Amino acid sequence: MFSFNSLHPGSPCPFRAYRRHLRHSVFTLLVMLCSTVLLLTGCKSDPDDPDYELNSNLIGTWRDYYDLIDPAGYDGYKITATRVEYDFGGFVGYGGTIQHVSNFTKDSGVIIFKYDTDAFDDGALIGKYNGIYYKELLSGVSVALTTATDSDYSSPATETLNAAKETFTAGNSGDYTGYWPTYSRHP
């Protein structure tokens, strides 16, 4: 015969275990759902985070041959692992943080940087992107360097890093370079 003991007061409820299991399952499902969302979306990266592998032989201070004749009349570049500066006769003409490097060959490429210093154009280029092309790199000795310029010697700086990557390429280097001075490593 059928027993109704579970319906009497004081006897265990058959649904109590089911509710506990249901609560645990819902909690587990929510944790798994949140974890999946975090894994799929990931953390947003800063659009200014650099993405490059700079040839370590470029790091240093580079000066033109006028430094030998008149140390006050030189021009040159200072390149660190994260920054480039163009130095003209002892003052920084412009500089910025390296954002991307395209290595065309083992001794040529372009360094794309974001201006944070601009003494030549009264700060008009700050926040924009430009390229410094290099070629004929002889490790620790010399390199030909030139900052990208238009045919009228104005800056072809771009508003975004993506535009700079599309503009300053190996194929376009002839459009933005003319004179390639050779610089020697300066101690």
C-alpha positions in Angstrom: 0.0 0.0 0.0 1.1 3.6 -0.5 2.5 5.5 2.5 2.0 9.2 3.1 4.6 9.5 5.8 6.4 12.2 3.9 3.4 14.5 4.1 3.1 14.3 7.8 4.7 17.1 10.0 8.2 16.3 11.1 9.0 14.0 8.2 11.6 15.0 5.7 10.4 16.8 2.6 11.3 15.1 -0.6 11.6 18.4 -2.5 14.2 19.9 -0.1 17.1 18.0 -1.6 15.8 18.9 -5.1 15.7 22.6 -4.2 19.2 22.5 -2.8 20.5 20.8 -5.9 18.6 23.3 -8.1 20.2 26.3 -6.2 23.7 24.7 -6.6 23.1 24.1 -10.3 21.9 27.7 -11.0 24.9 29.1 -9.1 27.3 26.8 -11.0 25.7 27.8 -14.3 26.1 31.5 -13.5 29.8 31.1 -12.6 30.4 29.2 -15.8 28.5 31.8 -17.9 30.5 34.7 -16.3 33.8 32.9 -16.8 33.0 32.1 -20.5 32.1 35.8 -21.1 35.4 37.0 -19.6 37.4 34.4 -21.6 35.7 35.3 -24.9 35.8 39.1 -24.5 39.2 39.3 -22.7 40.6 42.5 -21.4 40.5 45.5 -23.6 44.0 46.6 -24.6 45.0 50.2 -24.7 45.1 51.3 -28.4 48.4 53.0 -27.6 50.1 49.8 -26.5 53.1 49.4 -28.7 53.3 46.3 -31.0 56.8 46.1 -32.3 60.2 44.4 -32.2 62.8 47.0 -32.6 66.2 45.9 -34.0 68.4 46.3 -30.9 71.3 47.6 -33.2 69.2 50.8 -33.7 69.3 51.7 -30.0 71.7 54.5 -29.3 72.6 58.0 -30.2 73.2 58.7 -33.9 74.9 61.9 -35.2 75.7 63.1 -38.7 79.3 64.0 -39.9 78.9 67.7 -39.0 79.4 66.6 -35.4 83.1 66.1 -36.2 83.4 69.6 -37.7 81.2 71.6 -35.4 79.7 69.7 -32.4 77.1 72.5 -32.0 75.9 72.2 -35.5 75.1 68.5 -35.7 71.8 66.8 -36.1 70.9 63.3 -35.1 68.6 60.8 -33.6 68.4 59.3 -30.2 66.6 55.9 -30.2 65.7 53.9 -27.1 63.7 50.7 -26.8 60.5 52.8 -26.4 61.3 56.3 -27.7 62.8 58.3 -30.6 64.0 61.9 -30.7 65.4 64.1 -33.4 68.1 66.4 -32.0 69.0 69.5 -34.0 72.1 71.3 -32.7 71.6 70.4 -29.1 67.8 70.8 -28.7 65.1 68.2 -29.3 63.2 69.2 -32.5 60.6 66.5 -32.1 60.2 63.1 -30.5 57.7 60.5 -29.4 57.0 57.1 -28.2 57.6 54.1 -30.6 54.3 52.5 -31.5 55.2 50.1 -34.2 58.2 48.9 -36.2 58.2 47.2 -39.6 61.5 45.5 -40.3 61.7 45.2 -44.1 65.1 43.4 -44.0 67.7 42.8 -41.4 69.1 46.3 -42.0 66.1 48.3 -43.1 62.6 49.3 -42.0 60.5 52.0 -40.5 59.9 53.1 -36.9 56.4 54.5 -36.4 56.1 56.9 -33.5 53.5 59.1 -31.8 54.6 62.7 -31.4 54.8 64.0 -27.8 57.3 66.8 -28.6 57.2 69.1 -31.6 59.3 72.2 -31.5 59.3 72.7 -35.3 55.6 73.0 -35.9 54.6 74.7 -32.6 53.1 71.5 -31.2 50.7 70.9 -34.2 51.9 67.3 -34.6 51.6 66.2 -31.0 49.4 63.1 -30.8 49.9 62.3 -34.5 51.9 59.4 -36.0 54.9 59.6 -38.3 57.6 57.2 -39.5 61.4 57.2 -39.4 62.8 55.1 -42.2 66.2 53.4 -41.8 68.4 51.4 -44.1 72.0 50.3 -44.5 72.3 49.6 -40.8 75.8 48.5 -39.8 75.6 47.2 -36.3 77.2 49.7 -33.9 78.7 51.8 -36.8 76.3 53.6 -39.0 72.8 53.8 -40.4 70.9 56.0 -42.9 67.9 57.6 -41.2 65.2 59.9 -42.5 61.9 61.1 -41.1 59.0 60.7 -43.5 58.2 64.0 -45.2 56.0 65.0 -48.2 57.6 66.4 -51.3 57.2 70.0 -49.9 59.0 68.9 -46.7 55.8 69.0 -44.6 54.9 66.2 -42.3 52.7 63.4 -43.6 51.7 62.6 -40.1 48.5 60.5 -39.7 45.8 60.7 -37.1 45.8 57.0 -36.1 48.3 54.2 -35.8 46.4 52.1 -38.3 46.6 54.8 -40.9 50.4 55.2 -40.2 50.9 51.4 -40.7 49.1 51.7 -44.0 51.0 54.8 -45.0 54.6 54.1 -43.9 55.4 50.9 -45.7 58.3 49.6 -47.7 56.3 50.1 -50.9 55.6 53.7 -50.0 59.0 54.7 -48.7 59.9 56.5 -52.0 56.9 58.7 -51.5 58.1 60.0 -48.2 61.9 59.9 -48.4 64.4 61.8 -50.5 67.6 62.6 -48.7 69.1 59.7 -46.7 71.9 61.1 -44.5 74.2 58.6 -42.9 74.6 58.8 -39.1 77.3 57.4 -37.0 76.9 55.9 -33.5 77.9 58.5 -30.9 79.2 57.3 -27.6 
